[in-house]
Amino acid sequence: MLWFNVVLRKGFFKNELFKMRILQDQIQFQCVEDKRHSFSVPFNKINRVLIYKTSNREIEIDTVEEVIFGNFKSNKSVNRAFELFESLLKGKVSYLEV
């Protein structure tokens, strides 16, 4: 499985770099700076995933418990992640070019 570099917004002025991996039944987030901040989100807890094709390469993951906001580090990651999400989360993924 591929790892994607994403910067997640963890507070008002706090951003952290994570490696995100999309598996068959969950998304894993491994914090690069502090492994204790690593977490995963099971697919059955995800309401929708929005990927914005902007200069910021944004991702928004809306779960039953929270909304996770972040930015991909590269354009290639955006396209590949969308393909994976679309194949695994049919009907819950949107790709917006703004």
Legacy VTK file of the C-alpha trace (Angstrom):
# vtk DataFile Version 3.0
C-alpha trace
ASCII
DATASET POLYDATA
POINTS 98 float
0.000 0.000 0.000
1.045 3.559 -0.684
1.823 6.160 1.931
0.791 9.763 1.263
2.372 12.748 3.001
-0.343 14.993 4.410
-0.287 17.903 6.815
-3.267 17.712 9.182
-4.700 20.668 11.066
-4.666 19.610 14.710
-5.558 22.920 16.312
-6.042 26.594 15.598
-2.345 27.212 14.922
-1.090 23.612 15.016
-0.297 21.531 11.935
1.412 18.140 11.967
2.935 16.058 9.199
1.421 12.577 8.852
1.926 9.634 6.561
-1.532 8.508 5.442
-2.177 4.981 4.218
-5.449 3.865 2.652
-6.180 0.221 3.418
-9.158 -1.982 2.481
-11.181 -1.049 5.563
-9.553 1.987 7.160
-7.298 5.015 6.796
-4.160 5.018 8.927
-2.448 8.244 9.946
1.105 7.890 11.255
2.425 11.082 12.818
5.974 11.830 11.700
6.791 14.112 14.647
5.224 12.150 17.498
4.093 8.530 17.039
1.691 8.931 19.995
-0.475 11.172 17.784
-0.975 8.381 15.215
-4.533 7.135 14.684
-6.800 5.328 12.240
-10.331 5.828 10.941
-12.428 2.777 9.967
-14.354 3.179 6.722
-17.660 2.458 8.472
-17.137 5.682 10.494
-16.640 7.845 7.371
-19.591 9.868 6.051
-17.730 11.395 3.107
-14.329 12.381 1.744
-13.841 15.629 -0.166
-10.687 16.254 -2.147
-10.141 19.778 -3.441
-7.878 20.150 -6.466
-6.573 23.603 -5.563
-3.094 24.981 -5.088
-3.400 23.834 -1.442
-4.356 20.204 -2.391
-6.896 19.933 0.435
-8.604 16.866 1.856
-11.593 16.827 4.200
-12.666 13.584 5.854
-16.061 13.845 7.517
-16.497 11.098 10.130
-19.223 10.379 12.672
-16.985 11.841 15.404
-15.068 14.707 13.760
-13.989 16.390 10.555
-10.335 15.903 9.634
-8.784 18.674 7.536
-5.450 18.445 5.779
-3.302 19.127 2.749
-1.441 16.730 0.492
2.243 17.494 -0.006
2.182 16.751 -3.776
-0.200 16.891 -6.744
0.490 13.261 -7.671
-0.725 12.213 -4.230
-4.053 13.967 -4.724
-4.877 12.058 -7.902
-3.749 8.667 -6.614
-5.530 9.068 -3.267
-8.757 10.018 -5.057
-8.552 6.867 -7.188
-8.071 4.699 -4.109
-10.839 6.380 -2.116
-13.231 6.162 -5.056
-12.631 2.438 -5.499
-12.999 1.677 -1.774
-15.627 4.213 -0.637
-18.023 4.197 -3.560
-20.501 7.057 -3.384
-18.813 8.785 -0.443
-16.033 10.574 -2.341
-16.092 13.915 -4.168
-13.336 15.526 -6.182
-13.719 19.274 -6.606
-11.624 21.410 -8.930
-11.849 24.983 -7.699
LINES 1 99
98 0 1 2 3 4 5 6 7 8 9 10 11 12 13 14 15 16 17 18 19 20 21 22 23 24 25 26 27 28 29 30 31 32 33 34 35 36 37 38 39 40 41 42 43 44 45 46 47 48 49 50 51 52 53 54 55 56 57 58 59 60 61 62 63 64 65 66 67 68 69 70 71 72 73 74 75 76 77 78 79 80 81 82 83 84 85 86 87 88 89 90 91 92 93 94 95 96 97
